[in-house]
Amino acid sequence: MIIVFYCILLGLLFIGAVLVIIRKKININTAAMAAVMALGIVTQGVLLNFFGLPFFLGSVGKILSIADLALWMAILDRSA
C-alpha cells in the first residue's frame, strides 16, 4: 500500500514539474542540472550496488530519492 502511494506521489510531482516548465516556458541550464543528475546516479547506481536492494526498499532509500527530487525542484524554482 505504501509503495503505491509513493509511486502516485512521485508521478504527481513529475507531472506537476513538467506542467510548470511548459506553462512558464522555463529554460534550464544544463550545468545547473548536472549536480542533480550526479546525485541521482550516485543514489540509484553506486549506493544500490553497494548496499543492495533492501536499502532502497526501506525508508533511507526513499528519503534519498525524495531529497534528489527536492533538489531538482529547488533548482527548477531558481531558474524561473
Secondary structure as UniProt FT lines:
FT   HELIX           2..24
FT   HELIX           30..41
FT   HELIX           42..46
FT   HELIX           47..51
FT   HELIX           53..57
FT   HELIX           59..78
//
